[in-house]
């Protein structure tokens, strides 16, 4: 039954391709011109590229359905922002702002000379104008006055003023003064190394705000760097703008990549025979991959698909995939009879290439489309564009490239020179076989096929026997054990989440600001809102308040929450009630005095008191020592768990939670994608590889490569984030490409022993695997020089994927298969062998001749 299942899939594919090949060979001009016209038409979609670009960091790099976005909606609904009564603590977004960090690493910044310079910088910023708009027109206000930086309100004379830390009175100054050293046994600051200034703008005119912020960036970049003092700067638009700019750094790399691909393809296909030389075939193979990118991207841009910056890496990858398919087609062409007419040779070429390029396309495209299951916009955009490009690559490979292969075949048939198309002399018997100038058209007279590449004999004569030597097998097993152990250890060390500064180019000013922020302002984390969303909660009831107090104590009991730093309107109101002798345990008294209290205090934005009902209220807890991704993940999880454990309906929120949400889903989504994709690959393997046991070996290879890539990317300082998740999905497709073909070659071989089968498999696949690996790595190697973390990460993981995939294909899998004679033949053939062993041998030989040579050339 298994054999039938395989044949029922494989034979119709091969037959269909045979018909297509003959058709392409007959009508080659149509298949050459139509794809170019289609590509040109679809390429018009790039007109919409600017409209489709989606470089918003929140949109692309945070979970679409993240809990923090629901929490933000709750806060926005109950506590709308008020620019005329501004409070940074109460923002449900980051706000529209600019910021400076001034650092004196070797001296105390709280001195008169340093503070005089800081005041001058502050005045320079406030003097920035955009047209008729001054800072005083744009700034957020408290009353009718622009909100100032608290440090200027506190410090009048730096050498004289006593400053407490982290609270100076009721003012939290830990976000403005950094690198603090306290006097022994006191909260008084002895010295500090950094001052941070904020300039918040109203939200009502974002166009003018953006112009002012851009002017701020220009001004800050030209501020004089005083001796012993450094300045870093940042705005609320900086991340998105610098992220968008970082994609520009790879544009020059496209030309380099295509030059490398064309060069490698030509070198791989060059022949000294002036007729058999396939330089132009290689060139058109690269062109076919470029057309696939143009067509697929243009089509999706027409359809309105968002174009994330991560998609910019796709052309590099598609180039490698397209060149690999080209090598398969060329290899299969070389196995046809040179004296047959072109249509017959094309039919034979397509028939032999059918399963190989189909399984490659299916596994790669399916791996990408499975990536659409992730909740990250950047991953979805990349997978949609790249998966579609893989399909177009497949389509153009069997039409456009095939048509040119047929044209080239007609040139070879008439024995014409590869460059001049002039007829040249055929080699005479017992004379020079060929040369690069005037003699060509040589072939193997025994087989009637083109002469094989010398490197194939290396794998058959030297590498294969060496690999199947018992001592070599023992070393390979030991090497695999070291590889697996190192990989598992690396998986345990992997870090989660993307550092926001890595979204900008290395040379961006954003990096220095984030570095200073981490170094000097990480002791105290965000002030987190704890929102009571139960409109039926009885704030005046002492037992209800005790339950709420117990919940707040649970928050303060967490290791990342500062004790006795909770800002609570309810506690202040109860204190006010005691001072004024009000019985706030009585509902009417509680409600009738609440509005007056809120108006006189700073808590008016913390209670949604409408129509004599408290629909929601909030308090604030101060987090501490949240400086690493692990700290952020633990803080988010523990705060939400504490809120859910409380019998009062609570929501915890801070604008940074939007970005922290990635920690909640990154691991589970990565595992989900890998499992789904691996199962899908297993199904494809069972359909196209004629032995179910060997299909399990393919699945094993997928798991092994994924573990290796995940482990070693930790050693290479790559985090598990939405960028690396893309590459782990890719990993699955490429793992199948290498392992499936080597397994198929092994089970299809007509050799008698397992060692001979392994040698036969690497003989046919060793060079194609190396070709495929090198071409793919060359497709992405230029990204290693990019200034952006995203593109370098793409290169690093693709390098690991291809390296480990190739090593599994030509080292580990052949050795492991040699231990298992059960994979020696197809299931269907094993069943038939019981009746007639000679027939079985004949069938295997026929299968080998029909499929192995070309079908596995990846």
TIKELO-788762 format. One record per residue (C-alpha): residue in three letters; x, y, z. Coordinates in steps of 0.001 Angstrom, whole numbers, plus 500000, padded with zeros to 6 digits. Example, Ala and Ser with C-alpha at 12.3 -4.5 7.8 and 13.67 -1.06 7.14 Angstrom:
BEGIN
ALA512300495500507800 SER513670498940507140 
end
This chain:
BEGIN
UNK500000500000500000 UNK502834502392500865 UNK504431501753497491 UNK501126502372495764 UNK500642505603497667 UNK504028506826496569 UNK503587505817492941 UNK500092507309492841 UNK501604510689493650 UNK504985510420491980 UNK504052508936488592 UNK501311511450487714 UNK503686514312488613 UNK506436512858486438 UNK504021512177483560 UNK502553515664483754 UNK506002517217483696 UNK506999515067480760 UNK504082516458478741 UNK504867520005479900 UNK508535519622478963 UNK507658518534475442 UNK505218521447475137 UNK507806523979476353 UNK510390522520473983 UNK508006522909471048 UNK506706526421471858 UNK509786527819473570 UNK509374531398472288 UNK505926531681473873 UNK507200530391477200 UNK510152532767477030 UNK508238535935476151 UNK504979535500478119 UNK506653535244481557 UNK508617538417480792 UNK505401540246479883 UNK503631538912482991 UNK506587539904485130 UNK506630543403483651 UNK502890543795484252 UNK502990542540487829 UNK506094544599488477 UNK503876547646488170 UNK502705546850491680 UNK505905548476492960 UNK504183551787492215 UNK502267551179495459 UNK505342550264497503 UNK505450553533499432 UNK501774553144500374 UNK502214549512501455 UNK505319550004503595 UNK504550549031507176 UNK507497549959509359 UNK505649550779512559 UNK507443548861515294 UNK504299548278517333 UNK502407547146514244 UNK505122544784513008 UNK507010543543516075 UNK504389543165518779 UNK501664540481518921 UNK498568541604517038 UNK496268540210519702 UNK498576540873522660 UNK496894541273526075 UNK498521544676526569 UNK496540546080523655 UNK493312545016525354 UNK494587546492528616 UNK495387549746526812 UNK491840549881525432 UNK490501549574528987 UNK492725552400530246 UNK491888554573527241 UNK488178554043527749 UNK488128554887531442 UNK490981557396531669 UNK491306559534528499 UNK494417561712528322 UNK494165565427529076 UNK496842567651527501 UNK495761570638529595 UNK496364568739532838 UNK499352566662531790 UNK500781563840533869 UNK503473561617532388 UNK502675558981534989 UNK499146558614533627 UNK499848558303529896 UNK498438555183528236 UNK500850555680525315 UNK504458556799525353 UNK503258560255524348 UNK504817562636521840 UNK508141563736523260 UNK511812564517522830 UNK514500563659525347 UNK518140564404526146 UNK520504562437528354 UNK523543564417529486 UNK526304562333531050 UNK529515563190532893 UNK531001559695533394 UNK534011560817535417 UNK532520563644537471 UNK529504564784539457 UNK526931566350537161 UNK525257568174540045 UNK527732571056540028 UNK527284574691539045 UNK529416574530535848 UNK527698571363534595 UNK524244572601535501 UNK524835575904533778 UNK525568574032530546 UNK522465571863530984 UNK520281574940531448 UNK521764576385528246 UNK520872573170526391 UNK517342573347527775 UNK516958576904526500 UNK518311575909523094 UNK515694573160522816 UNK512845575444523895 UNK513942577987521292 UNK513252575558518431 UNK510593576917516072 UNK508620575368513231 UNK507147578138511121 UNK505025580198513471 UNK504909577453516101 UNK507128577811519154 UNK507666575223521849 UNK505334577196524093 UNK502545576673521523 UNK503133572919521267 UNK504049571846524794 UNK501745569997527168 UNK500637572151530054 UNK499554572047533628 UNK497227574957533960 UNK498558577523531504 UNK502251576737531979 UNK504392574305529985 UNK505253571240532034 UNK508857571614533111 UNK511468569033534032 UNK511272568466537780 UNK515022568747538185 UNK514859572449537321 UNK512101572983539885 UNK514135571227542580 UNK517650572409541889 UNK518227576107542224 UNK521869575968543292 UNK523366572496542666 UNK526158572723545221 UNK523757573861547925 UNK520449572127547195 UNK519791568898549078 UNK518145566285546842 UNK516554563098548122 UNK516382559967545942 UNK514322558333544475 UNK511556560625545794 UNK512171564255546561 UNK509086565035548543 UNK506279563738546354 UNK508314564035543143 UNK509748560867541638 UNK513134561956540272 UNK514762558582539573 UNK513721558932535924 UNK515565562272535630 UNK518731561773537697 UNK520896558702537036 UNK524162557152538144 UNK523339558232541676 UNK525572557755544716 UNK523838558306548061 UNK525363559558551250 UNK525969556762553735 UNK522803555773555576 UNK520741558462553875 UNK518438559049550924 UNK520343562233550107 UNK522271562327546825 UNK526014562763547152 UNK526746562730543425 UNK525189561779540089 UNK526496561131536607 UNK523486561700534330 UNK520543564037533853 UNK517607563179531584 UNK515319565893530214 UNK511887565374528630 UNK509923567687526333 UNK506338566483525848 UNK504077567891523120 UNK500308568044522808 UNK498695565366520639 UNK496364567657518684 UNK498669568494515743 UNK500853565553514851 UNK502052567074511567 UNK503601570083513308 UNK504798567861516153 UNK506687565653513705 UNK508359568695512129 UNK509337570013515557 UNK510753566638516612 UNK512777566394513406 UNK514109569897514090 UNK514944568763517621 UNK516980565850516236 UNK518907568248513984 UNK519517570623516891 UNK520570567913519339 UNK522957566375516799 UNK524806569705516529 UNK524908570511520239 UNK528461571141521357 UNK529891568166523221 UNK531513569816526225 UNK534715568340527620 UNK533889565448529945 UNK530194565617528986 UNK528333563504526403 UNK524855564071524977 UNK522455561458523607 UNK518999562217522281 UNK515761560480521346 UNK512190561253520279 UNK508923559375520108 UNK509341559116516312 UNK512988558000516433 UNK512434554250516584 UNK510154554119513574 UNK512222556568511508 UNK515554554893512241 UNK514021551467511688 UNK512847552595508262 UNK516271554034507446 UNK518056550824508384 UNK516541549094505339 UNK518382551577503115 UNK521684550083504234 UNK521063546868502289 UNK520079548420498949 UNK523708548539497731 UNK524026544874498711 UNK521453543733496141 UNK523810544387493230 UNK526651542635495065 UNK524460539613495773 UNK523276539243492189 UNK526845539626490954 UNK527950536846493309 UNK525036534624492261 UNK525685535111488553 UNK529407534542489028 UNK528904531350491026 UNK526277530054488607 UNK528511530698485628 UNK531512529073487303 UNK529377526046488210 UNK528049525714484666 UNK531089526707482674 UNK532585524072480370 UNK535738524151478248 UNK533640522639475495 UNK532588525649473389 UNK529263523940472540 UNK528337522364475879 UNK529217525549477779 UNK526152526792479667 UNK527145530325480651 UNK523978531877479185 UNK521804529198480771 UNK523223530077484180 UNK522664533787483568 UNK519025533253482599 UNK518572531040485679 UNK519512533979487901 UNK517293536266485812 UNK514397533849486339 UNK514779534173490135 UNK514822537970489809 UNK511624537883487750 UNK509994535721490436 UNK510740538386493055 UNK509438541157490777 UNK506219539287489960 UNK505381538005493442 UNK506104541279495199 UNK504242543257492546 UNK501190540996492779 UNK500981541294496569 UNK501545545049496425 UNK498619545260493990 UNK496570543258496515 UNK497426545646499348 UNK499625543312501412 UNK501684545279503971 UNK505383545395503111 UNK507428545048506296 UNK511130545798506325 UNK511873542130507003 UNK510631541397503480 UNK513740543158502160 UNK515711540006502998 UNK513478537808500813 UNK515122538553497424 UNK518434537275498784 UNK516815534017499836 UNK514759533580496656 UNK517883534030494587 UNK519461531049496352 UNK516344528896495931 UNK515985529808492250 UNK519598528996491487 UNK519216525618493211 UNK516286524702490959 UNK518322525818487975 UNK521088523373488927 UNK518521520560489091 UNK517204521330485616 UNK520683521588484110 UNK521779518359485776 UNK518748516526484422 UNK519318517961480937 UNK522853516575481007 UNK521478513089481700 UNK519416513059478493 UNK520548511615475146 UNK522425514296473219 UNK521288512951469823 UNK517577513081470681 UNK515622516029469371 UNK515124518983471703 UNK511485518197472462 UNK512364514676473601 UNK515273515944475700 UNK513020518548477332 UNK510379515890478052 UNK513025513664479663 UNK514492516588481610 UNK511133517643483025 UNK510170514068483837 UNK513360513511485822 UNK513208516901487570 UNK509521516638488499 UNK509633515230492024 UNK512813517048493002 UNK511741520601492223 UNK508168519876493351 UNK509191518602496765 UNK511601521522497152 UNK508892524029496267 UNK506210522363498381 UNK508359522171501500 UNK509738525699501194 UNK506430527346500305 UNK504516525389502937 UNK507059526326505604 UNK506589530003504747 UNK502803529886504606 UNK502674528114507968 UNK504484531188509282 UNK501240533112508665 UNK499931531493511859 UNK502125533777513966 UNK500652536923515558 UNK503567539131514456 UNK502950541385511465 UNK506606541310510410 UNK506576537507510262 UNK503266537351508405 UNK504419539903505829 UNK507733538131505253 UNK506151534693504963 UNK503449535818502549 UNK505871537603500234 UNK508523534898500366 UNK506117531948500066 UNK504517533550497012 UNK507955534269495541 UNK508876530590495948 UNK505795529626493911 UNK506657532139491175 UNK510229530867491228 UNK508866527378490563 UNK506539528658487836 UNK509231530628486003 UNK511721527803486388 UNK509487525404484419 UNK508413528004481861 UNK510842530876481293 UNK514040529076482257 UNK512889525856480585 UNK512209527767477382 UNK515716529192477357 UNK517095525723478114 UNK515277524525474996 UNK516721527377472920 UNK520161526540474215 UNK519478522887473349 UNK518756523853469734 UNK522084525668469634 UNK523826522564471004 UNK521928520347468563 UNK523331522327465614 UNK526789522360467261 UNK527079526148467490 UNK529505528179469619 UNK528063529351472966 UNK529089532979472360 UNK529127533587468605 UNK526464531011467615 UNK528708530082464694 UNK528936526425463767 UNK532058524695465053 UNK533738521404464235 UNK532676518268466038 UNK535506516328467717 UNK536955513575465576 UNK537837510123466840 UNK541293509865468437 UNK541687513650468373 UNK541106516545470743 UNK537621516159472290 UNK536918519877472548 UNK538364523289473206 UNK537024526670474176 UNK537344528152470693 UNK536659525963467703 UNK535941522339468607 UNK532959521239470678 UNK529952519008471159 UNK531725516135472942 UNK529716513519474819 UNK530104510091476391 UNK529805507647473480 UNK528950504750475824 UNK525947506394477416 UNK525059508948474765 UNK524935511638477467 UNK527039514672478226 UNK530247513884480049 UNK529895513917483867 UNK531605516478486071 UNK534933515229487495 UNK533913516201491036 UNK531183513538491018 UNK533872510883490718 UNK535564512325493822 UNK532480511521495896 UNK532266508033494429 UNK535946507097494575 UNK537191508867497685 UNK534570510504499880 UNK531939507734499866 UNK534297504890500842 UNK535938507106503473 UNK532532508008504973 UNK531415504355505207 UNK534646503196506870 UNK533875501839510357 UNK536364504189512035 UNK534864507147510212 UNK531360506073511240 UNK532461505952514870 UNK533923509434514601 UNK530737510726512920 UNK528607509333515752 UNK530904510991518294 UNK530779514245516329 UNK526981514091516226 UNK526828513498519990 UNK528981516611520559 UNK526827518579518117 UNK523580517494519766 UNK524860518066523299 UNK526151521542522437 UNK522879522371520688 UNK520714521325523636 UNK522919523311526013 UNK522592526348523729 UNK518804525985523656 UNK518782526272527448 UNK520772529514527252 UNK518689531248524603 UNK517304534685525405 UNK513838535842524395 UNK512655539092522900 UNK514016541760520605 UNK515953544693522035 UNK514303547783520575 UNK517624549492519917 UNK518499546625517553 UNK515755547757515190 UNK517873550770514256 UNK521144550747512340 UNK524351550333514334 UNK525399553910513617 UNK522055555370514703 UNK521901557899517532 UNK519168555722519067 UNK521731553161520232 UNK523718555559522414 UNK520520556852524047 UNK519376553325524903 UNK522846552462526230 UNK522844555480528532 UNK519296554717529608 UNK520240551133530504 UNK523390552201532332 UNK522056555107534364 UNK518261554766534578 UNK517510551061534937 UNK517419550847538735 UNK513766551861538767 UNK511398550334536231 UNK508040551577535005 UNK505283552873537258 UNK502594550304536546 UNK498882551087536653 UNK496678548744538660 UNK493150549414537421 UNK489999548374539274 UNK487480547725536505 UNK484580546513538660 UNK481954549269538647 UNK480136547452541482 UNK483139547571543818 UNK482232549231547161 UNK485160551530547907 UNK483448552800551049 UNK483018549312552480 UNK485865548476554854 UNK485834544736554093 UNK485978545458550331 UNK488876547873550913 UNK490680545224552956 UNK490424542800550030 UNK491840545454547696 UNK494599546313550188 UNK495478542628550425 UNK495811542475546645 UNK498024545565546622 UNK500176544029549356 UNK500575540959547145 UNK501867543244544414 UNK504288544923546809 UNK505450541492547936 UNK506790540738544461 UNK510592540993544138 UNK510395543537541323 UNK507970545916543102 UNK509129548551545576 UNK507378548424548932 UNK505561551472550324 UNK505881553315546999 UNK502289552742545842 UNK500490555905544717 UNK496862555449545775 UNK494070557975545525 UNK491994555840547903 UNK494575555950550689 UNK494907559714550283 UNK491142560116550319 UNK490814558074553496 UNK493554560181555096 UNK491693563293553987 UNK488503561877555555 UNK490184561366558900 UNK491607564889558876 UNK488203566390558072 UNK486282563965560334 UNK484257562505557467 UNK482675559078557773 UNK483878557650554457 UNK482533554232555354 UNK479103555575554490 UNK478283555458550770 UNK476603558853550410 UNK479332560636552361 UNK482027558855550355 UNK480514559835547013 UNK479355563357547898 UNK482848564458548969 UNK484809562553546321 UNK484531565098543481 UNK485725567956545664 UNK488701565905546880 UNK489691564913543342 UNK489474568515542106 UNK491839569717544849 UNK494286566816544480 UNK496382565369541664 UNK494139562306541452 UNK491340563661539288 UNK492540561522536363 UNK492639558349538477 UNK488930557902539153 UNK486191557585536536 UNK483352559004538658 UNK480322559607536457 UNK476614559837537340 UNK477401559064540971 UNK479052555771539998 UNK482741554870540175 UNK483157552915536949 UNK486905552418537380 UNK489859553673539359 UNK493593553128539362 UNK496630553160541607 UNK500311552987540675 UNK503013550600541852 UNK506726551265541375 UNK508818548501539832 UNK512555548178540439 UNK515601546504538860 UNK513943545752535523 UNK516972545964533237 UNK517080542773531143 UNK514669540944528871 UNK514330538209531501 UNK513405540847534112 UNK510793542316531791 UNK509294538902531067 UNK509155537910534749 UNK507696541262535768 UNK504929541078533174 UNK503990537481534006 UNK504029537933537774 UNK502051541176537712 UNK499354539616535534 UNK499243536461537649 UNK498893538534540812 UNK496083540564539233 UNK494228537426538121 UNK494568535863541599 UNK492819538826543220 UNK489081538484543820 UNK488676542103542662 UNK488672542633538893 UNK492084544149538196 UNK494012545082535073 UNK497724545932535117 UNK499150548160532396 UNK502061550289531294 UNK502785551455527715 UNK505961549326527688 UNK503805546208528116 UNK502900546518524426 UNK506500545508523641 UNK506883543111526574 UNK503951541057525230 UNK506276539361522771 UNK507698537330525674 UNK504296535828526355 UNK503883534343522880 UNK507266534030521203 UNK508180530586522547 UNK504717529037522229 UNK504239530370518687 UNK507676529235517583 UNK507009525733518906 UNK503537525718517303 UNK504923526691513893 UNK507747524171514081 UNK505452521311515110 UNK502820522086512451 UNK505435522527509744 UNK507307519356510748 UNK504103517299510598 UNK503319518780507190 UNK506810517897505977 UNK506372514371507301 UNK503199513980505226 UNK504975515237502103 UNK507887512895502781 UNK505569509918503183 UNK503943510760499860 UNK507144511257497877 UNK509731509012499567 UNK509032505313498921 UNK509795504106502441 UNK507958505238505597 UNK510912504449507863 UNK513130506742505851 UNK510424509404505997 UNK510830509265509762 UNK514552509806509241 UNK513659512963507336 UNK511554514109510298 UNK514449513293512616 UNK516765515406510452 UNK514342518345510617 UNK514237518166514419 UNK518012517772514623 UNK518728520785512416 UNK516191522954514276 UNK517735522063517646 UNK521184522803516232 UNK520199526156514776 UNK518337527221517939 UNK521237526167520152 UNK524041527717518129 UNK522176530962517524 UNK522352531464521302 UNK526143531095521084 UNK526109533676518288 UNK524221536252520428 UNK520926535910518566 UNK517754536106520639 UNK514543534214520037 UNK512354536981518638 UNK510070537626515699 UNK513087538001513395 UNK514736534713514341 UNK511307533019514363 UNK511132533711510618 UNK514392531911510106 UNK513451528907512222 UNK510408528462509980 UNK512712528638506952 UNK514916526083508666 UNK512239523434508304 UNK511948523779504541 UNK515674523662503944 UNK516128520723506317 UNK513705518724504183 UNK515454519736500977 UNK518722518167502059 UNK517534515166504068 UNK514626514084501845 UNK516737513891498712 UNK519581511944500298 UNK517066509525501834 UNK515302509104498492 UNK518585508424496731 UNK519459505823499355 UNK516205503875499114 UNK516119504124495315 UNK519629502801494861 UNK519993499356493237 UNK523172498578495176 UNK523153495480497385 UNK524582496597500736 UNK523733499580502917 UNK527283500950502600 UNK527116500758498821 UNK523778502536498856 UNK525236505301501007 UNK528177505688498604 UNK525808505725495648 UNK523644508392497298 UNK526538510764498037 UNK527927510099494533 UNK524762511469492967 UNK524034514114495613 UNK527338515278497076 UNK528090517935494487 UNK524466519134494041 UNK524110519554497818 UNK527315521575497938 UNK526137523617494946 UNK522800524287496612 UNK524388525170499955 UNK526994527496498468 UNK524503529237496175 UNK522084529866499048 UNK524819531144501357 UNK526117533395498577 UNK522564534700498257 UNK522597535962501850 UNK526295536485502621 UNK526114540166501661 UNK523703540674504573 UNK526556539977506981 UNK527896543427506091 UNK524596545194506819 UNK524454547757509611 UNK521144546396510841 UNK520717543672513463 UNK517704542305511562 UNK519661541614508385 UNK522735540278510176 UNK520490537954512170 UNK518947536725508939 UNK522420535908507608 UNK523565534232510813 UNK520602531876511058 UNK520500531128507330 UNK524206530301507499 UNK523542527897510381 UNK520523526382508602 UNK522403525707505384 UNK525594524560507133 UNK523819522114509440 UNK521400521015506703 UNK524259520256504313 UNK526276518426507000 UNK523233516308507816 UNK522721515630504111 UNK526232514475503211 UNK527590513293506587 UNK525119512348509308 UNK522150510953507352 UNK524204508669505019 UNK526036507210508014 UNK522844506684510027 UNK521047505145507055 UNK523949502733506523 UNK523136501170509891 UNK519564500367508872 UNK519129497828506083 UNK515357498219506457 UNK515639501348504316 UNK517349499411501554 UNK514346499247499255 UNK510933500727498743 UNK508101499074500606 UNK506275498139497456 UNK509377496598495965 UNK510048494597499111 UNK506602493072498854 UNK507108492195495193 UNK510513490692495904 UNK508902487752497666 UNK507458486587494335 UNK510328487366492019 UNK513613488761493355 UNK514964489251489847 UNK511976491429488936 UNK512548493421492081 UNK516149494098491118 UNK515040495163487658 UNK512409497525489123 UNK514945499128491415 UNK517382499607488549 UNK514670501150486449 UNK513675503433489307 UNK517272504418489836 UNK517701505239486169 UNK514411507135486063 UNK514680509205489177 UNK517808509208491264 UNK520330510924489027 UNK518423514126488510 UNK515641514076490990 UNK517872514592493978 UNK520083517344492646 UNK519470520075495178 
end
